[in-house]
Amino acid sequence: MNNNPTRAATATVLILLVGCSHPLEIVGDGDILAVSGSRSCSLEEHHAGAATCEKNYVAAGYDETYLASPRSGWAFERWENCPDEKPQISGCRFSVPLEAVRAFYGDTAPPLIAHFSEIPAPNPPIAPLYDASTPLEPAQQISTTSALITRFSDRARDRHAREDEFQAYDHYLAHYWEHRTAAVEIIDTIGRGGDTITFNVTTQWQLSPNQAELRFFYRGINTVAEYHNNGVMIPIDDTHYSRSVAYNNKTNAPLEPGDRLEFELSQFLEAVPNGRNNYYGTTYLYIVGQGLVPWQARGVFGDFSTQLEDSFAIPEAGWLGGNTTLPYQYSNEPDNHFLQMATNLSSLNGQNFVLGRRVHHTDFEDGGHNESPKNPPFDALAGLLGNHYINHSCVSCHARNGRALPPAEGQPLTRYVVKVADASGNPHPAIGRVLQPESSTGNAEAGILLQSWQETMGLRRPIYSFLGVEPEQFSTRIAPQLVGMGLLEAIKEEDIEALADPDDLDDDGISGRMRRVRDPESGQFRLGRFGWKASQASVRHQVASALNTDLGVMTSTFPTPDCGPMQMDCGASGAELPDEHLDMLTAYISLLGVRARRGLTEPDALAGEALFADSGCIACHVSTFTTTAYHPHAELRNQTIHPYTDLMLHDMGPGLASTLNEADSSGSEWRTAPLWGIGLTAGVSGGEAYLHDGRARNLEEAILWHGGEAEESKQAFVALTAAQRLAVIAFLKTL
């Protein structure tokens, strides 16, 4: 395919030539052949601006028949400005007196344009993102003849995990990316002939010699932060420390395989340059001989007839994100669920995670951080905001990494992406492919407001109004939650392909299909996984695409600004954000932990799970996958996960259709949204809004909007009793 911008400009701008002429123009890959042989126009001539293509002089009694001849892999689509088409031969007869030409167009006849379209491969082969040749980060856990070795990362925290009165455990403190992560190595010799577990800790900054504590075995008698075995680690040097444990204070016996060892590291820093010195760490539960597990507290603090909030492993049925799964939250911070490091975050990635988080929270105009005013600006990113953009930072749309909420009526869509096109589905001349309503040049593309909601039988749909340019086609997409994206990237392509049934050969009414997208870096076809239309194949591509259109920041992945052919102030092409920052931001998004499923023994939720399956919802919201062994990040390899998606496109019917057809996906096709984390939406986002444009105010409305391939499942839900419908919702809220 020829993507030369010169040709594209030629195809869209009317060229008025000196004298009485009749230009021939080509859009796509093909030739214009004149029957007389004297006025033909080859693609090469057109591309080079040859006279036979630009000047086709008209004389009195002008009479010529042209034939459209597509190149290999292309098809003739249509003529433009043809007064007498000959469809049977893909031809156009142009016959007009010279006087009529001069009277109508001055001294130039209208250009005759032949449009050719590329013939898509019916099923282009999909190249896997990762395979046996992919370079891998070291394993997060290895088993040797002498020990089980686990390596992970921790970060500084304000308070302790069970202190709900402070609401200060899951949040992030000022300067969190400076000297405040630690790499931990657990060498467990129990069951391998040894009798100790040794913790080796590497910090970013020297710890206070008398306060470098590592606590073992939760006690919780006098406070909810009390441990049996408190001790100071042995310093090896300024940033390396060690402490061992051999005795189980709960059983009053030597450690054995299967023992529960809760621990908490304290980073009491010695005169750190910025911010305070003293921090606590994450509360982890280690099962001797097994490794780190997501935990839950049992019992009631202060009630000695119970287990005093002691920690136990969450049953594996609740591990939605495999070993990335987070423990239940006890610090009363419902808005911070989606901000956490994966439980199994590798010792290599702790610092990369927080550095990527800093990029996520940075304003690309002034470099400011959106959280504590004590955080210094990120000067290296200041000034990168594009000429046209939607928001100033990633977190402006993805607040707390959760789902965005629609604006009030009459207000602009500040946390949406609005895809646009002209009447033919091409980039809009004055906008491009994405509406960027904000401008640093003073020349805004256009604006869009949520004018009102139109409600029918309890369901509402948005009505929009445009300010300035109104595109012929558009589709609004609200910002989704971000957790679990790295795990979705790690699902094996063949597992998705096994679910695909584009022609509904099994006659179940479900015809989900994989979306094949072009890799912007390698050019290969990949499985589309991310975005409302599965338009990007990897987390890196999705992040770079959002930087490009949402912030106007160019990267090596997408170095060209989104621009319509009539726009003159889109800015220069070329990478602006260094790859190191793109890589860290990608790592941060990829390695966010997924909260554990809740309500594992609640009768209503379990009944709702069965009804969810019986209603056919599970056909698209597929519950379980095992990730690839070849993902670069060790944390994401070989994980059994429960995302409740098939990552495929499904026709959801006219009720959810937009006017925009995006490449090979129709306006009514949408990727199956993952459901993990959906029950935490209200706490994280401060409200509920579901589906691609946020129209559904609760989960029941979201179900009732389903149509098309999901119509039968929706009707099965509608046919349930009121109590049964509530049970389905109760199940969804446990995810």
Buried (B, 14 or more C-beta within 10 A) or exposed (E): EEEEEEBBEBBBEEBEBEEBBBBBBBBBBBBBBBBEEEBBBBBEBBBEEEEBBBBBEBEEEBEBBBBBBBBEEBBBBBBBBBEEEBEEEBBBBBEBEBEEBBEEBEEBBBBBBBBBBBEEEEEEEBBBBBEEEEEBBEBBBEBEEEBBBBBBBBBBBBBBBBBBEEBBBBBBBBBBBBBBBBBBBBBBBBBBEBBBBBBBBBBBBBBBEEBBBBBBBBBBEEEBBBBBBBBBBEBEEEBBBBBBBEBBBBEEEEBEEEBBBBBBBBBBBEEBEEBEBEBBBBBBBBBBBBBBBBBBBEBEBEEEEEBBBBBBBBEEEBBBBBBBBBBBBBBBBBBBBBBBBBBBBBBBBBBBBBBBBBBBBBBBBBBBBBBEEEBEEBEBBBEBBBBBBBBBBBBBBBBBBBBBBBBEEEEBBBBBBBBBBBEEEBBBBBBBBBBBBBBBEEEBBBBBBBBBBEEEEEBBBBEBEBEEBEBEBBBBBBBBBBBBBBBBBBBBBEBBEEBBBEEEEEEEBBBBBBBBBBBBBEEBBBBBBBBBBBBBBBBBBBBBBBBBBBBBBBBBBBBEBBBBBEBEBBBEEEBBBEBEBBBBBBBBBBBBBBBBBBBBEBEBBBBBBEBBBBBBBBBBBBBEBBBBBBBBBBBBBBBBBBBBBBBBBBBBBEBBBBEBBBEBBBBBBBBBBBBBBBBBBBBBBEBBBBBBBBBBBBBBBBBBBBBBBBBBBBEBBEEBEEEBBBBBBBBBBBB
